Amino acid sequence: ALRIFHRPERGKLYVIGSDTAEGLNVGNDHDYGTGVVFERGTGRHMATLRIQVPAWVFGAKLAQLGRMFNYAEIVVERNQHGGSVIQSLEQNAHYRNIYMAPDGKLGWVTGPASRVAMLDRFDEAVNKGYFQTDDTMLLGEMKVFVIINGKPQAAPNQHDDLVFGAGIGWDVICRPLPKSSLDISARFGAQ
């Protein structure tokens, strides 16, 4: 479920883009919770988590991954099952470095406008060579990512969970770093 391509380095800042899922395997219609780890400043793809578990377990797994990567900022998609993942991160795992959206609430909102902007930014990074990865599963999902009835998504019977996790994480690392995030060890070292 966890693939590490580069080990965390002391003093580096990381972001984990997360696409949430219900965690149920019903017939062939199953999805995965994903966490895609990026290094701030370089965009280097560090690791990927892709797992099918209930939301509260997924939150615990994200917290473990975040702690492994220097208390990385975790950017959880708060749509649908994301609220349960955020609750698990906060209440069960006591994780505090969770992305706060411009509306002042925890979590990333994927809506029509943010979805298109995020995917456009990620597509540009891929096409210009800014984003590179050794993750064959993510590359596989990228190859079957298409537009159906005007909506970017996976081709029928394929997955796009990693594409969305990567796109969310990439979007956040392209934004200026909040001043409050500069001293991660002081803010989160006491967890």
trRosetta pair geometry for C-beta under 8 A, 3 or more apart (Angstrom, degrees):
i j d omega theta_ij theta_ji phi_ij phi_ji
1 49 6.1 24 148 -157 87 71
1 50 6.1 -146 -157 70 64 53
1 51 4.1 36 -154 -82 130 99
1 61 7.7 -57 132 -159 137 146
2 47 6.6 3 -173 178 87 117
2 48 7.4 169 -149 88 46 48
2 49 5.1 -12 -100 -102 78 78
2 51 8.0 -7 -50 -50 71 115
2 65 7.1 -166 -120 -94 125 110
3 47 6.4 172 91 -157 53 68
3 48 5.0 0 55 56 99 92
3 50 8.0 4 5 13 103 99
3 135 6.4 131 93 -115 140 94
3 137 7.6 152 6 17 152 124
4 7 6.7 48 163 -83 126 57
4 46 7.2 -21 -151 153 71 73
4 47 4.5 -19 -110 -106 61 110
5 45 6.3 31 52 110 147 84
5 46 6.2 -172 58 -176 90 26
5 47 6.2 -169 16 -82 76 48
5 48 7.7 46 -17 -3 107 89
5 133 7.5 -142 -52 -159 172 69
5 134 4.9 148 -132 50 131 121
5 135 6.8 -90 -52 -55 135 84
6 39 7.7 -44 89 -37 138 126
6 44 6.2 -16 33 148 159 125
6 45 7.9 124 14 95 113 47
6 46 4.8 -87 61 -132 96 69
6 47 7.5 -122 48 -46 62 75
8 12 6.6 -159 -168 62 74 117
8 14 6.7 -71 -118 -35 106 145
8 46 7.0 51 -78 -169 66 145
8 68 6.3 166 -11 143 138 69
8 69 4.6 -175 -87 -121 131 58
8 70 5.6 179 -177 -20 135 94
9 12 4.5 68 70 -7 91 128
10 70 7.5 143 -127 -90 36 124
11 70 7.8 -104 18 -123 9 153
12 39 5.8 -34 173 -144 128 105
12 40 7.4 165 176 44 77 82
12 41 7.9 -120 -149 35 87 126
12 70 6.3 163 74 8 67 158
13 39 7.4 109 79 -164 53 60
13 40 4.1 -20 92 32 104 130
13 41 7.2 99 53 -10 99 106
13 70 6.9 -114 -109 99 36 133
13 72 7.6 120 -179 -120 56 65
13 73 7.7 21 179 -5 99 102
13 177 7.3 52 114 -123 165 140
13 181 7.1 81 -143 150 142 109
13 184 6.3 164 -107 -36 91 140
14 37 5.6 -1 -179 -169 124 97
14 38 6.6 157 -157 80 71 42
14 39 5.8 -44 -101 -103 77 49
14 40 6.6 -142 -87 -11 22 85
14 46 6.4 -43 -130 15 126 156
14 69 4.1 -64 64 155 160 120
14 70 5.9 123 13 51 107 101
14 72 3.7 -55 93 -107 98 110
14 73 7.4 -175 97 25 52 68
15 37 7.4 155 81 -151 41 51
15 38 5.1 -16 61 61 91 96
15 40 6.0 93 -18 -64 102 91
15 72 6.0 179 -90 -176 15 102
15 73 5.0 -20 -113 66 74 97
15 74 8.0 161 -163 -88 54 24
15 75 6.2 21 -179 -12 100 115
15 169 5.3 151 117 -155 103 87
15 172 5.2 -170 -173 97 151 121
15 173 5.1 -159 31 -65 146 95
16 35 4.7 -3 -178 -170 116 100
16 36 6.8 148 -157 66 60 37
16 37 5.1 -23 -98 -93 80 69
16 38 7.8 173 -85 18 32 69
16 62 6.6 160 121 -157 149 94
16 65 6.2 106 -107 115 153 120
16 66 6.0 -100 2 -85 142 82
16 69 7.1 134 -55 58 107 144
16 72 5.0 92 -20 118 98 134
16 73 7.2 -173 24 89 71 47
16 74 4.7 -16 63 -114 112 68
16 75 6.5 -179 85 23 54 73
16 169 6.4 -65 176 -103 18 121
17 34 8.0 -2 106 112 76 97
17 35 7.3 152 75 -153 42 47
17 36 4.8 -18 58 57 95 96
17 38 7.0 37 -9 -4 102 112
17 75 5.2 -20 -109 68 53 116
17 164 7.9 -155 148 132 113 53
17 165 4.7 135 111 175 91 57
17 166 6.0 131 75 -104 140 12
17 167 6.9 176 169 65 154 38
17 168 3.8 151 -159 83 109 87
17 169 2.3 -111 -22 -38 115 84
17 170 6.8 -24 -43 -4 155 57
17 171 7.6 103 -108 32 131 85
17 172 6.7 176 -84 19 95 118
18 33 7.0 3 -171 -178 98 87
18 34 6.3 176 -144 89 54 57
18 35 4.8 -10 -96 -98 92 72
18 36 7.7 -178 -75 17 44 67
18 62 6.1 5 -98 -115 149 136
18 74 6.3 17 -12 -176 132 89
18 75 6.2 168 19 83 82 57
18 76 4.8 -22 72 -107 127 57
18 77 6.3 -139 99 2 70 78
18 82 7.9 134 108 -122 106 100
18 85 7.2 -159 135 146 140 154
18 165 5.6 4 -122 -128 21 97
18 168 6.9 -74 40 84 36 144
18 169 7.8 84 -22 -58 47 98
19 32 7.9 61 91 92 105 71
19 33 7.0 -172 92 -148 61 44
19 34 4.8 20 46 45 93 104
19 77 5.5 24 -122 4 46 138
19 161 4.9 -172 91 -162 136 68
19 162 7.5 -124 27 -69 133 16
19 164 3.9 87 -88 93 136 111
19 165 4.2 -98 -2 -57 94 79
19 168 6.7 162 -62 1 76 134
20 33 5.5 -1 -138 -120 46 94
20 55 6.8 35 -169 -121 116 98
20 58 6.9 126 -136 119 83 152
20 76 6.3 45 -50 -169 118 90
20 77 5.2 -145 8 65 93 95
20 79 7.6 177 51 67 113 68
20 80 6.8 -172 91 81 112 95
20 81 4.7 -153 139 85 119 94
20 82 4.3 173 16 -79 152 71
20 84 8.0 146 -176 58 143 87
20 85 5.0 -134 -114 -14 131 147
21 31 4.1 -158 -133 107 129 102
21 32 5.5 147 0 101 158 11
21 33 4.6 -132 29 -59 94 65
21 34 7.9 70 -15 -9 113 72
21 52 7.1 -54 97 -121 140 68
21 58 7.5 157 51 -83 77 162
21 81 6.3 -3 122 54 11 148
21 161 6.5 -22 -54 -119 126 132
22 31 6.9 82 28 56 81 106
22 55 7.2 -47 -142 -48 34 98
22 80 7.6 -71 -62 152 84 121
22 81 5.3 -170 -84 -63 52 148
23 33 6.4 -7 -77 -23 90 112
23 52 5.7 142 -147 -178 58 57
23 53 4.9 -40 -147 101 126 24
23 54 4.5 -174 94 -84 154 26
23 55 6.1 -145 -8 -41 131 53
23 57 7.3 122 -142 52 157 108
23 58 6.3 -140 -76 -35 127 122
23 81 7.5 172 -7 -176 91 160
24 30 6.8 -133 104 -123 52 87
24 52 7.8 -107 35 -180 8 103
25 30 4.2 1 -123 -102 64 142
25 52 5.9 60 -58 157 101 146
26 29 5.4 -27 82 71 91 92
26 30 6.4 153 31 -75 55 79
27 30 7.7 -177 73 -35 49 87
28 157 6.9 -16 151 -132 129 91
30 52 6.2 13 168 -130 121 144
31 52 7.6 151 95 -112 36 99
31 159 6.9 147 -127 -131 68 101
31 161 5.7 143 -172 -69 89 125
32 50 5.0 25 153 -172 148 82
32 51 6.3 130 -162 59 97 21
32 52 5.2 -75 -109 -70 73 80
32 159 6.9 28 15 -157 108 142
32 161 4.5 165 63 86 89 171
32 162 7.9 8 78 -45 126 77
33 49 7.7 -21 113 121 84 102
33 50 7.7 167 83 -147 47 40
33 51 5.7 -27 63 69 92 77
33 52 7.2 150 13 -98 79 34
33 53 6.9 -62 25 46 127 75
33 55 7.6 144 -77 -110 142 54
33 58 4.1 3 92 -137 174 140
33 61 7.7 120 101 66 131 131
33 62 7.9 -90 152 -51 125 109
33 85 7.3 158 -137 -97 134 137
33 161 7.4 -125 -108 -171 7 133
34 48 7.1 -25 -163 -169 98 87
34 49 6.3 153 -158 87 46 67
34 50 5.1 -1 -106 -101 87 72
34 51 7.9 152 -87 21 43 61
34 161 4.7 145 -20 146 126 99
34 162 5.2 -170 -136 -91 159 54
34 164 7.4 125 54 71 131 83
34 165 3.7 -109 106 -39 117 152
35 47 7.9 3 109 107 93 94
35 48 7.2 157 84 -158 58 42
35 49 3.9 15 47 46 100 114
35 61 7.5 -165 -3 119 139 97
35 62 5.3 166 -81 -112 144 86
35 65 5.5 120 115 83 154 164
35 74 7.5 -37 -133 -137 116 98
35 165 6.3 -135 -99 -161 13 136
36 45 6.9 -42 -179 -142 98 98
36 47 7.8 -179 -152 92 40 51
36 48 5.4 -2 -110 -111 70 80
36 49 7.8 -136 -62 32 39 68
36 138 7.3 88 -112 -98 128 138
36 162 6.6 104 -67 -159 123 72
36 165 4.2 131 -6 129 107 105
36 166 4.4 -61 112 -81 175 63
36 168 7.9 130 45 58 112 87
36 169 4.9 -133 85 5 98 149
37 45 7.3 108 80 -166 62 53
37 46 4.1 -64 108 65 110 106
37 47 4.3 23 34 50 129 84
37 48 7.2 -135 16 -67 81 39
37 49 8.0 72 -26 -7 98 91
37 65 6.8 -139 -64 167 123 114
37 69 5.5 -170 -148 -70 136 166
37 72 6.4 -78 -133 -118 99 171
37 169 7.4 -141 -110 -145 12 155
38 43 5.9 -29 -165 -148 117 43
38 44 6.8 142 -158 71 63 43
38 45 6.2 -35 -100 -99 71 50
38 46 6.6 170 -105 3 16 95
38 169 4.9 148 -3 153 121 119
38 170 6.6 138 -66 -82 160 55
38 173 5.1 -91 111 -40 140 151
39 42 4.8 3 95 51 116 104
39 43 6.9 -36 66 27 75 9
39 44 4.3 10 28 51 120 96
39 46 5.8 108 -41 -49 88 116
40 173 5.5 -157 -111 -135 65 99
40 177 6.5 67 -172 -82 144 123
43 125 7.2 -149 -164 -160 149 133
43 130 6.0 8 94 158 168 90
43 131 6.2 -101 159 -94 125 65
43 170 7.1 43 -142 -127 103 84
43 173 6.0 149 -97 117 71 144
45 48 7.5 8 174 -51 108 96
45 131 7.2 66 -42 -164 113 82
45 132 7.0 -139 10 89 112 50
45 133 4.4 -1 45 -105 160 89
45 134 7.3 -172 86 21 117 71
45 135 6.5 -97 142 -8 142 117
45 138 7.9 -127 -164 48 154 166
45 166 7.6 -10 -113 -127 120 109
46 69 6.6 111 109 -115 154 132
47 65 7.1 -158 101 -154 135 111
47 69 7.2 -146 27 -63 128 130
48 135 5.1 79 -16 -118 148 143
48 137 7.0 -175 118 63 154 119
48 138 6.4 -140 -102 -43 155 118
48 162 6.7 16 -156 -133 130 114
48 165 7.9 111 -141 103 88 140
49 61 6.3 160 -175 144 147 116
49 62 7.2 -169 72 -91 158 62
49 65 5.6 -87 -38 -75 142 154
50 137 6.5 -108 -1 128 161 154
50 161 6.8 117 -134 101 100 125
50 162 6.2 -30 -90 -74 124 103
51 58 6.6 175 84 -109 111 86
51 61 6.2 -52 45 135 156 173
53 57 4.0 -87 146 91 127 128
53 58 5.3 165 76 -57 97 78
53 61 7.0 113 48 -15 143 138
54 57 5.0 87 61 12 78 104
54 58 7.0 -142 99 -9 37 91
55 58 5.4 -56 -144 36 32 115
55 59 6.4 39 156 -24 65 101
55 81 4.9 -149 -86 176 129 107
55 84 3.6 55 123 106 151 123
55 85 5.0 -107 -168 -61 94 71
55 88 6.4 -178 136 -18 78 137
56 59 5.7 -44 -151 29 33 116
56 60 7.0 34 150 -17 60 102
56 84 6.4 -77 -57 164 69 102
56 85 7.9 -151 -81 -100 29 44
56 87 7.8 -48 -101 91 82 96
56 88 4.4 171 -136 -97 56 128
56 92 6.4 85 -166 -9 96 161
57 60 5.6 -53 -156 34 37 113
57 61 6.5 37 148 -19 68 105
57 88 7.8 -77 -4 -155 16 156
58 61 5.5 -54 -148 37 35 113
58 62 6.4 37 152 -20 67 103
58 85 5.6 -49 95 -113 110 106
58 88 7.2 105 70 70 66 158
59 62 5.7 -53 -148 35 31 111
59 63 6.5 33 152 -21 64 104
59 84 7.3 -127 -38 130 127 67
59 85 4.5 172 -74 -157 93 58
59 86 7.3 -125 -114 -25 122 10
59 87 7.2 -80 -92 73 164 54
59 88 2.5 133 58 95 159 123
59 89 4.6 -124 -164 -46 104 66
59 92 6.5 98 103 55 126 121
59 93 6.1 -155 139 -7 93 127
60 63 5.6 -52 -150 34 32 113
60 64 6.6 36 151 -20 64 102
60 88 6.2 -84 -36 164 69 118
60 92 6.3 -62 -75 114 94 125
60 93 5.4 171 -111 -71 58 116
61 64 5.7 -49 -151 33 34 113
61 65 6.5 33 151 -16 64 105
62 65 5.6 -56 -149 39 34 112
62 66 6.1 38 152 -23 67 106
62 74 5.5 90 163 -140 118 144
62 76 7.3 51 180 -83 170 108
62 85 6.9 59 9 -176 147 110
62 89 6.3 -45 85 -89 119 110
62 93 7.9 -156 74 16 79 172
62 95 7.6 -120 106 31 91 173
63 66 5.5 -51 -144 36 31 115
63 67 6.4 31 156 -18 64 104
63 74 7.7 -58 -84 -41 49 158
63 88 7.9 -129 -24 128 120 88
63 89 5.6 165 -66 -129 103 74
63 93 3.5 -141 -62 179 169 153
63 95 4.3 -141 -118 -53 103 136
64 67 6.0 -56 -150 36 28 109
64 68 6.4 33 151 -23 63 106
65 68 5.5 -53 -150 32 33 116
65 69 6.5 4 159 5 66 108
65 72 7.3 -44 125 39 79 130
66 69 6.2 -73 -147 52 28 91
66 71 6.0 29 153 -145 92 35
66 72 4.6 -127 -139 51 69 85
66 73 7.9 163 -138 10 112 5
66 74 5.1 -59 -83 -53 132 113
66 95 6.0 78 71 -148 150 135
66 97 6.6 174 -178 68 132 111
67 71 6.2 17 -109 -80 48 60
67 95 7.8 -113 -50 -109 92 107
67 191 7.5 -127 -103 85 110 140
69 72 4.1 14 96 -38 111 121
70 184 6.1 62 152 117 99 150
70 185 8.0 -57 -166 -69 94 80
71 97 5.1 110 161 2 92 148
71 184 5.4 167 75 174 114 110
71 185 7.8 151 28 -88 133 43
71 187 7.7 -178 125 86 149 92
71 188 3.8 145 -171 110 162 150
71 189 7.5 -108 -22 -66 149 49
71 191 7.2 148 -106 5 124 139
72 97 6.8 170 101 107 29 134
73 97 5.0 -105 -101 158 54 103
73 98 7.4 131 -163 -122 66 11
73 99 5.7 84 165 -68 104 79
73 172 7.2 -144 106 150 126 142
73 181 6.6 -16 -64 -133 131 135
74 89 6.6 -152 81 -131 149 152
74 95 6.9 23 15 142 139 139
74 97 6.5 105 8 101 80 78
74 98 5.4 -33 67 -112 93 63
74 99 6.6 -121 93 -10 43 87
75 99 4.0 40 -106 -16 70 150
75 107 7.8 112 -171 -143 52 41
75 108 5.2 49 172 -36 93 124
75 168 5.4 -172 115 146 123 108
75 169 6.1 165 47 -91 129 58
75 172 5.0 -151 -71 -33 156 157
76 82 5.1 149 149 -158 99 102
76 85 5.2 -168 -155 103 139 122
76 86 5.3 -177 81 -70 151 86
76 89 7.0 -149 -38 -13 148 148
76 98 6.6 -24 8 -154 111 104
76 99 6.9 -180 19 39 62 103
76 106 7.4 23 52 150 111 93
76 107 4.9 -55 83 -117 88 88
76 108 6.5 -179 85 17 34 87
77 82 4.8 -128 101 -83 57 141
77 107 6.8 54 168 -174 12 99
77 108 5.0 -49 -99 75 51 102
77 109 7.8 111 -155 -106 65 15
77 110 5.4 -1 -147 -16 115 116
77 164 7.0 0 -53 149 151 119
77 168 6.2 -109 -63 -91 96 158
78 82 3.9 -154 -128 110 24 132
78 83 5.8 65 -167 -65 83 65
78 86 6.2 8 -111 -29 94 138
78 101 7.7 -87 7 -28 136 133
78 105 7.3 -18 -35 126 179 112
78 106 6.9 133 -83 107 134 66
78 107 2.8 88 -53 136 116 147
78 108 6.3 162 -2 56 83 41
78 109 6.0 -36 51 -80 104 63
79 82 5.6 68 46 9 39 126
79 109 6.6 102 -52 -145 89 55
79 110 5.2 -70 -12 45 137 93
80 83 7.9 -152 105 8 25 90
81 84 5.4 -46 -172 35 68 114
81 85 6.4 69 133 -22 80 101
82 85 5.3 -54 -148 37 42 113
82 86 6.2 43 154 -20 73 102
82 107 5.5 118 148 -151 126 139
82 108 7.8 -111 -157 55 158 71
83 86 5.7 -51 -147 36 31 111
83 87 6.3 34 153 -19 64 106
83 107 7.4 -66 -84 -38 53 168
84 87 5.5 -52 -147 37 32 114
84 88 6.4 36 152 -21 64 104
85 88 5.6 -52 -150 35 32 113
85 89 6.4 35 151 -20 64 103
86 89 5.6 -52 -149 35 33 113
86 90 6.2 23 157 -11 66 109
86 98 6.4 100 -138 -166 90 151
86 106 5.2 138 -155 115 137 125
86 107 5.3 -70 -71 -60 140 118
87 90 6.0 -60 -143 43 29 105
87 91 5.5 -9 175 13 69 118
87 92 7.8 60 131 -4 66 96
88 91 6.8 -62 -115 53 18 85
88 92 4.8 -26 -158 31 61 124
88 93 6.4 47 146 -5 70 103
89 92 7.5 10 -33 52 8 83
89 93 5.3 -43 -143 51 38 121
89 95 4.4 -66 -177 55 86 119
89 98 5.8 116 119 -81 144 129
90 93 7.6 50 15 54 12 78
90 94 7.3 30 180 -109 32 28
90 95 6.8 -84 -78 57 34 69
90 96 7.8 77 -119 -93 69 51
90 98 7.0 -52 -66 -13 90 152
90 106 7.6 126 -56 66 128 179
91 94 7.6 -5 -179 -69 10 56
94 191 6.0 158 118 -157 103 96
95 98 6.6 98 115 -50 97 98
95 191 7.1 32 -109 -143 46 149
96 187 7.2 -142 103 151 126 95
96 188 5.9 -167 62 -108 108 93
96 191 6.6 -155 7 -87 106 117
97 181 7.9 95 -143 -125 107 96
97 184 7.2 22 -99 -141 148 95
97 187 7.1 99 -80 114 101 122
97 188 5.4 -27 -39 -79 116 145
98 106 5.0 22 120 -152 124 118
98 107 7.2 -18 163 -58 111 60
99 106 7.0 114 82 -158 53 64
99 107 6.7 93 80 -98 93 17
99 108 6.1 16 98 -49 140 86
99 172 6.4 -77 -115 -119 140 146
100 104 6.6 -8 176 -150 111 29
100 105 7.0 167 -153 88 74 20
100 106 5.7 -51 -101 -96 66 53
101 104 7.2 -44 77 21 72 21
101 105 5.6 -8 44 64 109 72
101 106 7.4 111 1 -170 86 6
101 107 6.3 -27 -27 80 113 48
101 108 6.4 145 -81 -106 107 35
101 109 5.9 49 -118 -5 159 98
103 109 7.6 34 13 -13 131 139
108 114 7.6 179 176 156 89 145
108 168 5.4 118 111 -152 174 121
108 172 7.7 -94 -86 -59 127 118
109 114 6.1 114 95 23 76 161
110 114 5.8 -133 -129 91 39 114
110 115 5.2 68 -171 -75 87 92
110 118 7.6 -67 -118 23 87 150
110 164 7.3 -2 -101 -160 153 122
110 168 7.6 -69 -73 -87 109 114
111 114 5.2 74 45 23 74 101
111 115 6.4 -137 85 -15 27 96
112 115 6.0 -57 -141 32 19 113
112 116 6.7 12 164 -12 57 109
113 116 6.3 -62 -153 37 27 105
113 117 6.3 19 158 -12 65 113
114 117 5.8 -58 -142 43 33 109
114 118 5.8 33 160 -21 68 111
115 118 6.1 -59 -145 38 22 108
115 119 6.2 14 160 -11 61 112
115 152 7.3 180 151 53 106 107
116 119 6.0 -61 -143 42 26 105
116 120 6.1 29 157 -22 64 109
116 152 7.5 133 -104 11 63 123
117 120 5.8 -55 -146 36 27 113
117 121 6.4 27 156 -19 63 106
117 171 7.5 85 116 -126 88 128
118 121 5.9 -56 -150 35 28 109
118 122 6.4 23 154 -14 64 109
118 167 4.8 90 147 155 103 107
118 168 6.3 4 -165 -87 143 49
118 170 7.7 123 -170 72 81 93
118 171 4.4 -48 -127 -64 88 144
119 122 5.7 -55 -144 41 33 110
119 123 6.0 38 155 -23 67 107
119 152 5.3 137 176 84 169 160
119 167 5.5 -13 -89 -142 56 148
120 123 5.6 -53 -143 37 28 113
120 124 6.3 31 156 -20 63 105
121 124 5.8 -53 -150 34 29 112
121 125 6.6 30 151 -19 62 105
121 167 7.5 119 70 -159 89 82
121 170 6.4 176 116 119 104 108
121 171 5.5 105 73 -99 144 78
121 174 6.1 -123 179 17 136 166
122 125 5.6 -54 -151 34 34 113
122 126 6.5 33 152 -18 66 104
122 131 7.0 18 -160 -25 68 162
122 163 7.8 128 129 -176 154 77
122 166 6.5 107 -143 118 137 91
122 167 4.1 -78 -36 -116 155 80
122 170 4.8 113 -99 69 88 148
122 171 7.1 -54 -49 -50 93 82
123 126 5.8 -54 -149 36 31 110
123 127 6.2 24 156 -13 66 111
124 127 5.9 -59 -142 43 29 107
124 128 6.0 11 164 -4 66 114
124 130 7.8 16 119 25 73 126
125 128 6.3 -64 -137 47 23 98
125 130 4.2 -83 -152 69 78 112
125 131 4.0 68 135 -17 109 109
125 170 5.9 -136 23 -169 162 140
126 129 7.9 33 174 -68 26 25
126 130 7.8 -63 -46 51 21 75
126 131 5.0 -41 -78 61 58 118
126 142 7.2 175 -131 -154 156 143
129 132 6.9 15 -169 -60 65 101
131 166 7.7 94 -163 171 143 119
131 170 6.4 -24 -89 -112 133 137
133 138 5.6 -39 125 77 159 136
133 139 6.6 -168 84 -54 114 94
133 166 7.9 -50 -63 -125 151 142
135 138 3.9 46 106 17 121 113
135 139 6.4 160 94 -13 65 85
135 162 7.4 -158 137 -174 138 142
136 139 5.4 -53 -142 41 36 114
136 140 6.1 45 154 -26 66 103
137 140 5.6 -51 -151 32 30 116
137 141 6.7 29 152 -16 62 102
137 162 6.1 146 122 -46 95 165
138 141 5.8 -54 -151 36 34 109
138 142 6.4 37 150 -22 66 105
138 162 4.4 -134 -105 147 76 136
138 163 7.2 142 -156 -70 77 55
138 166 6.1 89 -149 -46 130 144
139 142 5.5 -52 -148 33 34 115
139 143 6.6 39 153 -25 64 102
140 143 5.8 -53 -154 28 32 113
140 144 7.1 4 158 2 63 106
141 144 6.3 -73 -152 48 34 93
141 145 6.3 52 149 -49 69 102
141 154 6.8 -60 -157 -103 86 110
141 158 7.2 149 -129 161 65 106
141 159 5.6 -64 -111 92 110 81
141 160 5.8 141 -175 -113 114 42
141 161 7.4 -107 -125 45 156 57
141 162 4.8 149 25 56 157 109
141 163 5.0 -142 129 -37 120 98
142 145 5.5 -41 -147 6 35 122
142 163 6.0 143 -82 -96 65 107
144 154 5.8 31 116 -156 101 79
144 155 4.4 -94 180 17 94 112
144 158 4.2 -123 131 -166 144 165
144 160 8.0 -128 93 -74 89 82
145 152 6.7 25 170 -179 97 92
145 153 7.2 -140 -150 131 71 15
145 154 6.0 -50 -102 -95 59 52
145 155 7.6 -118 -82 -21 14 77
145 160 5.8 102 -106 -115 95 108
145 163 5.3 122 -86 -104 141 164
146 152 7.5 -166 107 -142 25 58
146 153 7.1 -28 66 70 62 55
146 154 7.5 50 25 -174 78 19
146 155 5.1 60 11 -73 124 82
147 150 6.5 -4 175 -132 106 13
147 151 6.7 154 -156 71 67 28
147 152 5.2 -36 -95 -87 76 60
147 153 7.7 96 -117 22 33 65
148 151 5.8 -33 69 63 70 85
148 153 5.9 -57 27 51 109 106
148 155 7.7 136 -52 -116 122 46
148 156 8.0 104 -91 -46 154 81
153 160 5.7 -129 -164 -8 57 160
154 158 4.1 -148 172 93 112 94
154 159 5.5 -156 -102 116 164 7
154 160 3.7 -148 -44 -37 100 100
154 163 7.5 166 -68 20 89 137
155 158 4.6 52 61 15 78 134
159 162 7.2 65 124 8 109 89
160 163 4.5 -50 -167 40 77 122
160 164 5.9 74 135 -22 89 98
161 164 6.2 -60 -152 38 28 105
161 165 6.4 27 153 -17 65 108
162 165 5.5 -53 -143 39 35 112
162 166 6.0 33 158 -16 68 107
163 166 6.0 -59 -148 41 26 108
163 167 6.1 26 154 -20 63 111
164 167 5.5 -52 -138 39 32 113
164 168 6.2 34 160 -20 65 104
165 168 6.0 -55 -148 35 26 109
165 169 6.4 22 156 -13 62 110
166 169 5.8 -60 -147 42 30 109
166 170 6.0 30 157 -20 67 110
167 170 5.7 -54 -142 37 28 111
167 171 6.3 33 157 -24 63 105
168 171 5.8 -54 -151 31 28 114
168 172 6.7 21 155 -14 62 106
169 172 6.0 -61 -153 37 32 107
169 173 6.5 22 157 -13 68 107
170 173 6.0 -59 -145 39 32 104
170 174 6.4 33 155 -23 65 108
171 174 5.9 -62 -156 32 28 112
171 175 7.2 29 149 -25 61 103
172 175 5.8 -52 -158 23 40 113
177 181 5.4 -117 179 73 94 123
177 182 6.9 106 131 -75 123 72
178 181 4.8 91 67 -3 85 105
179 182 6.0 -27 -168 -14 46 116
180 187 7.3 90 164 -88 82 146
181 184 6.7 15 -177 -73 66 82
181 187 7.7 -66 -123 13 41 159
183 186 4.1 7 138 26 118 118
183 187 6.2 128 97 -18 76 93
184 187 5.9 -67 -147 43 31 106
184 188 5.7 -29 178 28 71 114
184 189 7.9 105 128 -43 62 85
185 188 7.1 -79 -124 57 19 75
185 189 4.5 35 -175 -51 64 124
186 189 6.5 -8 -83 11 14 115
188 191 5.6 -7 -177 -23 72 116
